[in-house]
Amino acid sequence: MNDLASDSRFLRKGALFNIFGTALKICGPVLTIVLARIFGSTEFGIFVSMQAILLTISRAATLGLDRGLHWYLPQNKLKNRPVYQGIMESFWLTISIAVLITVVIFLGAKADLVLDEFPYYALSIVFYAGVYVLSTSSEGNRKPWFAILINDFLVMALSPLVSILLYFGDIPHALPLGLLIGQMGGFVLHALVVRSQFRDMPIFPKRIVEKELFLYSLPIGLNVFVSDLLMRSTLWMVLYFLGADAAGVFALMITLSNGLQTIRNGFNPLLVPVVSGMDEERLKTDIKSVYSYCVSMAILIQLVIGFFIVLFPEEIMSIAGKNFVMQPRALGFLLDFQLVATFFGMVNTIIDGMGKSVFNLKVSVFSLVLSCVFGVLLIPSLGLEGAAISMLIYGIGSAVCYNVFLFRRGIRPYSLKLWPELVWMALLLLLYVLLYSETVVFSMLQKILLYVGILVVLGLQYLFYKRKF
């Protein structure tokens, strides 16, 4: 069984790759903003909505087996099973389901039951689903950096870049085809990477998915499906209540704020395998330092992006075009949502690592109800700001549920050494309030100098993190 020292080395290495990956992740959102400018808010809004449906379908095709591998692969070593057991079994079941779904969509298109453009998007489902399983195989094998480099950089940059090239080449269906080529590239790279890690793994396994893996994964699969609906339900409600133009603007805001979410998600494959290797005693003694380190590093990276977005929201949004500068204050609420979800909500990875995936499913269903109720109440009256506030509300509600669950079991994941992160979050919120209430007005030069000063202080703080935890 792994001890705290080996877990700490793994977490430190993973955190460094997340910092490196953050710099690479900038390419994807920047190209996405360019994409929005080229295709316009209406077409971009439809594209993002289609992509949201696509991601939800492909996630459902995995039945949660991709996330289940985070927990199952570390268990292989503990239980003296082949280190690769579960990977190809999960892969072929997922691919079979994805192919079946794709065929159904094409049949629906022939019967005029789906939008004409959607089958072009549906071509990516098989590759999306395959990437999910293959990338989490590397993460479960404690090599999350492959997913960071391929998913968060290469694919995120390749898809919009190809769409832009196809557009200027006057090739029709540029957006879905760019998405398809990007996912195909990621699929091939992940296949090569997984093969290099498990050279003895048979391509066609003789067994089906183990019952233990399936029973653990299915609630996670349902949870991920509900969570995907949860994240996209707000966008769909904006599309329904406010129209495609507003949906395009809100989609761009979500893309920017999701830069913080991808950082949080980058720590999930670090935490789950570590927690999975802990017994009950270690959960009550070692989890505090493990979780607090991950939270502190995730918040630190998020603050670098968060302060930049708060200081320069209109400048960022205007890159996509003047029609994208709409209710920029909504972006502040989205940033608050992401920080709350990281500091207080990332404990759901501890619950997954404990094998209690059913509880996370219940919380996601509860959050989906909150999202729909407050979305219907707030979006028609407050517009994009109402949509962002509804997301913040369900983020707080789910975080409360997760923490009550752990505290009742005597697990205290928070270290007192996390107080600087809370101060930074409060300062970010205060800056946001001051700027948008026009209590203070900064010139562009003052904003730049302030941001540089914040980066210096955050950099100095990072130097103390290794000693701190």
C-alpha positions, 0 to 999 in steps of 0.5 A, a space after each residue: 500500500 502506498 504511504 504518505 511519502 510516495 503519495 506526496 511525491 506523486 501529488 507534487 509531480 502532478 501539481 507541477 504538471 497542472 501548472 505547466 498544463 495551465 500555460 498550455 490550456 490558454 491556447 484552447 480558450 484563445 482559439 475558441 474566442 477567435 472561433 466565436 469572432 469568425 462564426 458569429 454569436 448565433 452560429 457559435 451558440 448553436 455549436 456550443 449547444 451541440 457540443 454540450 449534447 455531444 459530450 453528454 451522450 459520449 459520457 453516457 456511453 462509458 457507463 462511468 467505466 472511465 471514471 471507475 478506472 481511477 479507482 479500479 486500476 490502483 486496486 489491481 496492485 493491491 489485489 495482485 491482479 494484472 495491472 491492466 485488468 479492466 482497461 480493454 474490457 471497459 474500452 470495447 464495451 464503451 465503443 460498442 455503445 458509442 457505435 450503437 448510439 451513432 447509428 441511432 442518430 443517423 437513422 433519426 436524421 433519415 427520418 427527420 427526427 434530429 437536426 440536419 447538422 447533428 449527424 456531422 457532430 455525431 461522428 465524434 461520439 465514438 472518438 470522444 468515448 474512446 478518449 475518455 476511457 484511454 485517458 483515464 487509464 493513464 490517470 488511474 496508472 498515476 500518469 495524469 500528465 498524458 491527459 493534460 498534454 493531449 486533452 487540455 492542449 493538443 485536442 483543445 487547440 487542434 479542434 478550433 484551429 482545424 475549424 478555422 482552416 476549413 472555414 477559410 477553405 470554404 469547406 462546409 460543416 467546418 465546426 463539426 468537422 474540426 471537432 471530429 479531427 481534433 478528437 481523432 487526433 486525441 484518440 490515436 495519441 492516447 491509444 499509443 500512450 496506453 499501449 506504451 504503459 501496458 505492453 503485455 495487455 491483450 487488445 481483445 480481452 477474454 473476459 467481460 467487465 468485472 462485476 466489482 468495476 461495473 457496480 462501482 462505475 455505474 453510479 459514477 456514470 449516472 452521476 457524470 451524466 447528471 453532472 453534465 446535464 447540470 453544467 449544460 442545463 443553464 446554457 440550454 435555459 439561456 438558449 430557451 429564454 434569451 435566444 441563440 445570441 445570448 446563449 453564444 455570449 454565455 457560452 463564451 463566458 462559460 468557456 472562460 470560467 471553465 478555465 478554472 474548472 479544468 484546473 480543478 478537474 486536473 487534480 481529480 485524477 490525482 486525488 482519487 487514486 491516492 484516496 483509493 489506496 488508503 485504508 480507514 485509518 489513513 483516511 482519518 490521519 493523512 487525508 487532511 494534508 493530501 486534500 489541503 495540498 491539492 486545494 491550495 495548489 488548485 486555488 493558487 493556479 485558479 487565482 492567476 486566471 481569476 484575477 486576470 478575468 476580473 480585471 480585463 473582462 470586457 477586453 477579453 470578451 471584445 476579442 470575440 466581437 462587440 456583440 459578445 460584450 453583454 452583462 460582463 458582471 455575470 462572469 464574476 458570478 461564474 468565477 465565484 462558482 468555480 472557486 467555491 466548487 474547488 475549495 469546498 466541492 472538490 471533496 467529492 473526489 474523496 467520496 469517490 475514492 472511498 467507493 461511495 459513488 452512489 452518494 455523489 449521484 444523489 447530490 448531483 440529482 439534488 443540484 440538478 433540481 436546484 439548477 432548474 428551479 433557480 434557472 427558471 426563476 432568475 434567467 427570465 428576469 436577470 438574464 445572464 447574471 441570473 444564469 450565473 447566480 443559479 449556478 453559484 447557488 447549486 454549487 454551494 448546495 452541493 458543497 454543503 452536502 459533500 462536507 456534511 457526509 464526510 464530517 459525519 464519518 469523522 473525516 476532516 479534510 481541511 487544514 488550518 493552513 488553508 486560510 490564505 486561500 480563503 483570504 485570496 478568494 475574499 480579495 478576488 470577490 472584493 475587487 470584483 465588487 469594487 470594479 463593478 460598483 464603480 467604487 474605484 476606477 482603474 486605468 489600463 496601466 493601473 490594472 496591468 500594474 495591479 495584476 503584475 503585483 498580484 502575480 509576484 505575491 502569488 509566486 512568492 506564496 508558491 515558494 512556501 507551499 512545499 514547506 507549508 504542507 
